[in-house]
Amino acid sequence: KEWREIAERSALFVQKNFSGKNGTWFRRWIDGKAGIDALAEDYAYFFWGIMELYKAAKFFNPDSEKQLNDWLNLAQELADTMTAKFFDEKYGGLFENTGEDKNIFARFKSGIDFNSLPSPNALAAMALSELAQNLEEKKYSDYAKKIIDCFSRDANNNPLSYLSLIEASLQWKPVKKKTVPPPEPEPKILTDE
């Protein structure tokens, strides 16, 4: 319980102090101020952490509907901003940067785990899959699948470098589009006429 509370306080600190205008996030904290635009890895790690907090809250405090909704809303905000800024619509996967900086002439993306850290693309795929299942939103499941597919050939050729991505592929489940049931017909009123 103590570790969960520390994680929750940390997440709330980041939410309060590292979020900017229009859904953007920052990655540095110096002298009480946040700065430097967040990269894909910052979004992916924080997004995955929020989904883990959601799962912990659901397990330890399932009756706390407000807390559960707050974590899901934050996760959805992160997912939407992350995919809008970094997702490669043509080939799938998340680029490391937004491409807005004119000094950076190439955009790179990778699914390889870094030493003992899971790849940001793998964590993003895991968190997107989890969010998709909890919100029953197909678009998040589709993003996760496209991230996994983007690196699947490389993972097949060198599985030890892509263990987190392989785990993400095992966690992925398709989500069907929400269907709205047709309205029930009005009951007919029988008259003596």
C-alpha positions as semicolon CSV with decimal commas, in nm:
position;residue;x (nm);y (nm);z (nm)
1;K;0,000;0,000;0,000
2;E;0,283;0,241;0,084
3;W;0,447;0,196;-0,260
4;R;0,116;0,254;-0,435
5;E;0,056;0,575;-0,241
6;I;0,406;0,701;-0,327
7;A;0,343;0,622;-0,693
8;E;0,006;0,800;-0,682
9;R;0,158;1,111;-0,521
10;S;0,436;1,112;-0,780
11;A;0,188;1,081;-1,067
12;L;-0,024;1,363;-0,926
13;F;0,289;1,581;-0,892
14;V;0,378;1,517;-1,256
15;Q;0,019;1,581;-1,365
16;K;0,006;1,910;-1,177
17;N;0,352;2,043;-1,261
18;F;0,456;1,895;-1,595
19;S;0,146;1,953;-1,806
20;G;0,136;2,252;-2,037
21;K;-0,111;2,415;-2,270
22;N;-0,303;2,217;-2,531
23;G;-0,225;1,880;-2,373
24;T;0,152;1,911;-2,405
25;W;0,388;1,780;-2,138
26;F;0,736;1,868;-2,023
27;R;1,031;1,648;-1,929
28;R;1,252;1,856;-1,698
29;W;1,207;2,012;-1,352
30;I;1,459;2,276;-1,235
31;D;1,414;2,542;-0,968
32;G;1,042;2,473;-0,935
33;K;0,972;2,504;-1,309
34;A;0,900;2,250;-1,577
35;G;1,056;2,286;-1,919
36;I;1,169;2,115;-2,238
37;D;0,895;1,947;-2,438
38;A;0,846;1,580;-2,357
39;L;0,953;1,315;-2,605
40;A;0,767;0,999;-2,700
41;E;0,948;0,802;-2,429
42;D;0,825;1,045;-2,162
43;Y;0,465;1,006;-2,276
44;A;0,496;0,627;-2,307
45;Y;0,650;0,571;-1,964
46;F;0,407;0,805;-1,788
47;F;0,107;0,664;-1,978
48;W;0,208;0,307;-1,889
49;G;0,255;0,411;-1,525
50;I;-0,091;0,567;-1,513
51;M;-0,243;0,246;-1,649
52;E;-0,058;0,050;-1,379
53;L;-0,199;0,288;-1,115
54;Y;-0,544;0,235;-1,263
55;K;-0,504;-0,144;-1,235
56;A;-0,380;-0,113;-0,876
57;A;-0,671;0,115;-0,781
58;K;-0,914;-0,126;-0,946
59;F;-0,766;-0,415;-0,747
60;F;-0,724;-0,248;-0,407
61;N;-1,011;0,001;-0,418
62;P;-1,265;-0,113;-0,679
63;D;-1,544;0,101;-0,530
64;S;-1,357;0,428;-0,588
65;E;-1,525;0,518;-0,915
66;K;-1,392;0,875;-0,914
67;Q;-1,030;0,765;-0,874
68;L;-1,070;0,501;-1,145
69;N;-1,225;0,754;-1,382
70;D;-0,954;1,011;-1,305
71;W;-0,677;0,765;-1,394
72;L;-0,856;0,659;-1,714
73;N;-0,919;1,020;-1,817
74;L;-0,552;1,109;-1,766
75;A;-0,445;0,797;-1,956
76;Q;-0,678;0,885;-2,243
77;E;-0,542;1,240;-2,255
78;L;-0,186;1,107;-2,265
79;A;-0,271;0,850;-2,533
80;D;-0,440;1,107;-2,755
81;T;-0,157;1,358;-2,726
82;M;0,114;1,092;-2,766
83;T;-0,039;0,944;-3,081
84;A;-0,112;1,288;-3,231
85;K;0,246;1,405;-3,179
86;F;0,456;1,093;-3,240
87;F;0,262;0,819;-3,422
88;D;0,378;0,726;-3,773
89;E;0,052;0,704;-3,965
90;K;0,221;0,544;-4,267
91;Y;0,421;0,260;-4,106
92;G;0,312;0,249;-3,742
93;G;0,525;0,296;-3,432
94;L;0,612;0,608;-3,239
95;F;0,885;0,845;-3,350
96;E;1,113;0,965;-3,071
97;N;1,044;1,332;-3,150
98;T;0,767;1,538;-3,305
99;G;0,960;1,648;-3,612
100;E;0,885;2,012;-3,535
101;D;1,246;2,102;-3,451
102;K;1,412;2,212;-3,778
103;N;1,756;2,126;-3,634
104;I;1,666;1,758;-3,628
105;F;1,670;1,635;-3,987
106;A;1,567;1,273;-3,925
107;R;1,303;1,107;-3,714
108;F;1,398;0,782;-3,548
109;K;1,186;0,509;-3,391
110;S;1,284;0,187;-3,221
111;G;1,122;-0,110;-3,054
112;I;1,446;-0,234;-2,896
113;D;1,468;-0,255;-2,517
114;F;1,745;-0,032;-2,379
115;N;1,959;-0,229;-2,135
116;S;1,707;-0,312;-1,862
117;L;1,446;-0,055;-1,974
118;P;1,153;-0,161;-2,190
119;S;1,125;0,022;-2,520
120;P;0,888;0,319;-2,522
121;N;0,706;0,168;-2,821
122;A;0,647;-0,156;-2,629
123;L;0,518;0,025;-2,319
124;A;0,297;0,246;-2,536
125;A;0,152;-0,065;-2,703
126;M;0,087;-0,227;-2,364
127;A;-0,079;0,085;-2,223
128;L;-0,284;0,143;-2,540
129;S;-0,406;-0,219;-2,529
130;E;-0,505;-0,184;-2,164
131;L;-0,680;0,147;-2,227
132;A;-0,863;0,002;-2,527
133;Q;-0,997;-0,286;-2,317
134;N;-1,111;-0,062;-2,033
135;L;-1,276;0,202;-2,253
136;E;-1,385;-0,042;-2,524
137;E;-1,229;0,197;-2,776
138;K;-1,111;0,030;-3,095
139;K;-0,881;0,316;-3,201
140;Y;-0,645;0,252;-2,907
141;S;-0,633;-0,119;-2,986
142;D;-0,557;-0,032;-3,350
143;Y;-0,270;0,198;-3,248
144;A;-0,125;-0,076;-3,028
145;K;-0,148;-0,332;-3,308
146;K;0,021;-0,096;-3,556
147;I;0,306;-0,036;-3,311
148;I;0,353;-0,410;-3,263
149;D;0,333;-0,477;-3,638
150;C;0,589;-0,204;-3,710
151;F;0,861;-0,392;-3,524
152;S;0,740;-0,751;-3,561
153;R;0,987;-0,857;-3,830
154;D;1,282;-0,720;-3,631
155;A;1,149;-0,886;-3,316
156;N;1,118;-1,216;-3,500
157;N;1,480;-1,191;-3,618
158;N;1,624;-1,077;-3,283
159;P;1,375;-1,168;-3,006
160;L;1,608;-1,105;-2,711
161;S;1,630;-0,736;-2,803
162;Y;1,251;-0,704;-2,825
163;L;1,126;-0,889;-2,518
164;S;0,897;-0,603;-2,409
165;L;0,747;-0,576;-2,756
166;I;0,685;-0,951;-2,757
167;E;0,513;-0,912;-2,419
168;A;0,302;-0,630;-2,566
169;S;0,198;-0,859;-2,852
170;L;0,089;-1,123;-2,601
171;Q;-0,120;-0,867;-2,409
172;W;-0,287;-0,722;-2,719
173;K;-0,653;-0,806;-2,778
174;P;-0,879;-0,670;-3,050
175;V;-1,163;-0,442;-2,950
176;K;-1,476;-0,436;-3,158
177;K;-1,637;-0,109;-3,247
178;K;-1,904;-0,009;-3,003
179;T;-2,245;-0,084;-3,141
180;V;-2,543;0,114;-3,035
181;P;-2,850;-0,104;-3,007
182;P;-3,144;0,011;-3,217
183;P;-3,416;0,191;-3,027
184;E;-3,697;-0,025;-2,906
185;P;-4,021;0,021;-3,098
186;E;-4,294;0,220;-2,937
187;P;-4,562;-0,007;-2,787
188;K;-4,881;-0,008;-2,984
189;I;-5,186;0,099;-2,796
190;L;-5,492;-0,102;-2,881
191;T;-5,819;0,082;-2,898
192;D;-6,175;-0,036;-2,941
193;E;-6,222;0,162;-3,260
